[in-house]
């Protein structure tokens, strides 16, 4: 970060790059796992590709229907791939959506009824607070979290929070935190034939996480002389 500010290395953390990039300062996937995989000569990566259908052929092989799109989402081509072994890594929501859709449309009929249930968020709650005028946050900020703390909510359950800087380039007297709580609420994916997609039923289930975050940050505001911003 000090080298970035001094102009000695390309700006990354100070260049608005965060969780999906930070291309200079962070050992992200393009520099380790993906680079190592491509180095074997046995892996190909197909970007801008959306999986539309997963099915199992009579011979037991899996068939994946893929739509290749451009950066604006326009369809470029549609094709199918087959394989003996299929691993899904579409994130928690993407993988659940694909599996529930495959089960409900009959393309993977052997999936059990537990697929898509017991689904919880990571309880991320964003809290934005305003500083008093005598405590500025600074005009140069990284988008990458650098500090965090552990606390307990009103029920004694663990709460963890990271500082997420808000790099606006001007003084804002504003702090932002991402707060992870132990939320007991669960959602369920259900298939919607009208749209052809499985959607997560998650209505009002963030309330316990918001309550836990507010309990901790009410105390932080009182101690630090800060206040909630909207």
Secondary structure, DSSP 4 states (H G I P E B T S, - for coil): -HHHHTTSS--SGGGT--TT--TTTS--GGGTHHHHHHHTTS-----SEEEEEEEE-TTS-EEEEEEEE-TT--EEEEEEEEES-----SHHHHHHHHHHHHHHTTTTTT--TTTT-SB----EEEEEEEPPTTS---S---SS---EEEEE-TTS-EEEEEE-----SS---EEEEEEE------BEEEEETTTTEEEEE-SSTTHHHHHHHHHHHHHHHHHHT-EE--
